[in-house]
Amino acid sequence: MIRPLDEPDVASVAGWLADLPLLQRYRRTAADLARDLRAAQTRGDQLLVNDPGDGGPGRADALVWFMPAGTLAMGGYLRLLAVSPGADGRGLGSSLLAEFERAVAERSRHAFLLVSDFNDRAQRFYARHGYTQVGRLPALVVPDVDELLYWRRLAGR
């Protein structure tokens, strides 16, 4: 079941996020990520999780973090889409991506996201879902990683 991130989820989600090779490359600790998630909630960013329904609060096994509007004054921005180790391969990423697109399509026809240049798996995932690489931002976050800008025109509006 997809639902909003709740406070009891924050520590466990931050913990498995910090274990992902992607976020280790960006040197993000569980404490950093927990602060980031709480700050995002305060700002009004959208944070949705998949709740497998097998253990109550704090059991979320996938996360999508996004802003539904404002990117380039034209569309939504997907900040992070992640699935916990052991929960991949069940379509959770695709389901959460669809929720992001649905929320953005209520306001706009454009969805944007960044993918690390080394993250070939994510690049293939987004390409399969209709996203096109439209740019490169050299060393945007860390000196040795370029961020690839992806875009998709959404149906509706």
N, C-alpha and C positions, 0 to 999 in steps of 0.2 A: 504494500500500500504506500503510495506517495503522499507525503504530508509535510507541513512546515517543520523545519528544525526547531526543536525545543531545547531549553536549557539542560535537561538531563542528557541530551545527545552530545552536547558540545565537547566534553572531555573525551568520550570514546571516539567520536569522529576525528577530533584533533589528533588523537593517539594513532589511529590507523593511517590518517593522512601523512603524519610525520614519518611513518615507516615506508611510504611509497618512494621508490627511487627518484621519481620526478621531483618531489618536494625536498628530498635530501640533496639533490643537485642545487637547489635554491637555498639550502641551509636553513630550512624552516623547522623549528622544533615544535613539539606538541604544545608547549606553552605559548609560543608565537602564534600558532594556528588557532588556539582557543581564543586568544585576544583578538585576532583578526575576525573570527566568526562572530564574536560578541559585538565588535565594532560595526561589522556589516549589518547585523540585526538593528543596531541603534540607528544607523544611517537610513534604514529602510530598504536595503538590498534584499532580494529574494533568495532565500535558502530553503531548498526542498531536499528531503531525504527519502530513501526507500526504507520502509519499516517492514522487515520480514514477518512481523507479528508473532515472534516466537520467544519473547523474553521481556516485554515491557519497555519502558523508557530507556534510552541509551543504547539501543540495539541497532541503530541505523547502519546499513551496510553500503550505502551509496549516497552521493551528495551532488547537487547542482546548485551553483552560486551564480546569480546573474542580476543585471540591471535591465529591466524591461524596456527602458527608453533612454535617450540622451546621447548615444554614441554617434558622433559626427552629426549631431542634431537630426539623425535619420532613423535610428534603430536601437535594438537591444544589444547588450554585450554579455556574452557568456564568460564569466571570470574563471570558473573552475567546474569541471565535471570529473568526478572520481568514483571509483568502485573499490571497495575494500578487498584486500587479498583474500582469495578463496570464494568471493562472490561474483567474480567475473565470469563471462561466458553465458550468462542467463538473460541477457537483454536489458539489464538494468540501465546501462549507459544510454541505450536507444530510447528507453522509456522516459528517462529524465531529460534527454535532449528534446524529445517531443513536447514535454511540459514547458520547457524554456521557449520553444518555438510558438506554442499555443499562446503563452502569456505575451510574447512580443507581438504576435500577429494581431492582438487586440488593439494595438496602438500604431503599428508600423508594418512595413513590408520588408524590412531589412534586419538581418541577424549577423552579428560580427563576433569573432573570437580570435584569440592568439594561440598558437601552438609553438612549442619549443622546436628549434631546428633539428634537434637530435631525436625527437619523439616521433619516429616513423609510424608506430602503431596508431597514435592519435591522428596523424595526418591521413592515414588510410581510412580510419573510422569516419572522419568528417567528410572526406571525399565521397565515401559510399553514401553519406546522407545528403549529398547535393551541395556541399560547400566547395568554394573555389578559392585557391590561394591568390590573393590580389596584391600582396606586398610583403616586404621584409623590413624589420626594424632591428638594425644591428645593435647588439649589446644593450638592449633596452633595460633589462633587469640585472643581469650579471655580465661581466666582461666577456666571457667565453661562450655565450649563447645568444643567437639571434632569435627573435620572435617572428613567426610567420603570421601574417594577417589573413584570415579567412572570412569570406562573406557568402551569404545566401539570400536570395530574394524569396520571401515567403508568400504563400498564397493569401488571398484576402485583401483587405483594405485597398 
